[in-house]
Amino acid sequence: MRRLLLAALPLMLTACSIDQSRLGHFVTQTVQPGMPMEQALVRLQAEGFYCNAGSGADAVTPCTRTYKRPLRSNCLERVDLVRSATSAKTVGAIDVLEVKCPG
């Protein structure tokens, strides 16, 4: 039993690590520049993100989601939806920010 636990430990630890590129790939598959801002917000919220849409004049809409890690403190995944320069109702760019983990 102890050998099984020791053999599974590296797998458990990698499951707790943050894969920044995987988050970026997931976000770019979920929302794309040029799509309506409202549609992008709905898609991210359906995936567990909380988006602070603020007023229509805000250039950036920050979205966050808690990433739960079984053996460590939770992390915060962050995505900024940048409004298009030509239309506030359209996504102009997507910034996937670094995942923040305590300590």
C-alpha positions in Angstrom: 0.0 0.0 0.0 2.8 2.4 0.9 4.5 1.7 -2.5 1.3 2.5 -4.3 0.9 5.8 -2.4 4.6 6.8 -3.1 4.1 5.9 -6.8 1.0 8.0 -7.0 2.6 11.0 -5.3 4.3 12.6 -8.4 1.0 12.3 -10.3 -0.9 14.0 -7.4 1.7 16.8 -7.3 1.6 17.5 -11.0 -2.2 17.6 -10.8 -1.8 20.5 -8.4 0.5 22.5 -10.6 -0.7 25.4 -12.7 -0.3 25.0 -16.5 -0.4 28.6 -17.8 -0.3 27.6 -21.4 -3.3 25.2 -20.9 -5.3 28.1 -19.5 -4.3 30.3 -22.4 -5.3 27.7 -24.9 -8.6 27.1 -23.1 -9.5 30.8 -23.1 -8.6 31.3 -26.8 -10.8 28.4 -27.7 -13.6 29.8 -25.6 -13.6 33.5 -26.7 -12.0 35.2 -29.7 -11.4 38.8 -30.7 -14.2 40.2 -32.8 -17.0 38.4 -31.0 -19.7 40.4 -29.2 -18.6 41.3 -25.7 -21.8 40.0 -24.2 -21.3 36.6 -25.9 -17.8 36.4 -24.6 -18.9 37.2 -21.0 -21.7 34.5 -21.2 -19.2 31.9 -22.4 -16.6 32.7 -19.7 -19.3 32.8 -17.0 -20.5 29.4 -18.2 -17.0 28.1 -17.6 -17.0 29.4 -14.0 -15.4 32.8 -14.4 -16.8 35.8 -12.6 -16.6 38.9 -14.9 -16.9 42.4 -13.6 -18.4 44.0 -16.6 -18.6 47.5 -15.0 -19.8 50.3 -17.2 -19.8 50.2 -21.0 -17.0 52.8 -21.0 -14.5 50.6 -19.3 -11.7 49.5 -21.7 -11.1 46.2 -19.9 -13.4 43.7 -18.4 -11.6 41.6 -15.8 -12.7 38.0 -15.3 -11.5 35.6 -12.6 -12.0 32.0 -11.7 -10.8 30.1 -8.6 -8.6 27.1 -9.4 -8.9 24.6 -6.6 -5.8 22.6 -5.7 -6.3 19.6 -3.5 -3.1 19.8 -1.4 -2.5 23.6 -1.5 -4.2 26.9 -1.3 -6.5 27.8 -4.2 -5.2 29.9 -7.1 -6.9 32.7 -9.1 -7.0 32.4 -12.9 -7.4 35.9 -14.5 -8.4 37.0 -18.0 -8.9 40.5 -19.2 -11.3 41.1 -22.1 -10.2 44.3 -23.9 -12.9 46.2 -25.8 -12.4 46.9 -29.4 -11.2 50.4 -30.2 -13.9 50.7 -32.8 -16.8 49.2 -30.8 -17.3 49.0 -27.1 -19.6 46.0 -27.7 -16.9 43.9 -29.3 -13.9 42.0 -27.9 -10.7 43.6 -29.3 -8.2 41.5 -27.5 -7.9 38.9 -24.8 -5.1 39.1 -22.1 -4.6 35.9 -20.2 -2.8 37.0 -17.1 -0.5 35.0 -14.8 -2.3 32.7 -12.4 -1.9 34.0 -8.9 -1.3 31.5 -6.1 -0.7 32.4 -2.4 2.8 31.6 -1.0 
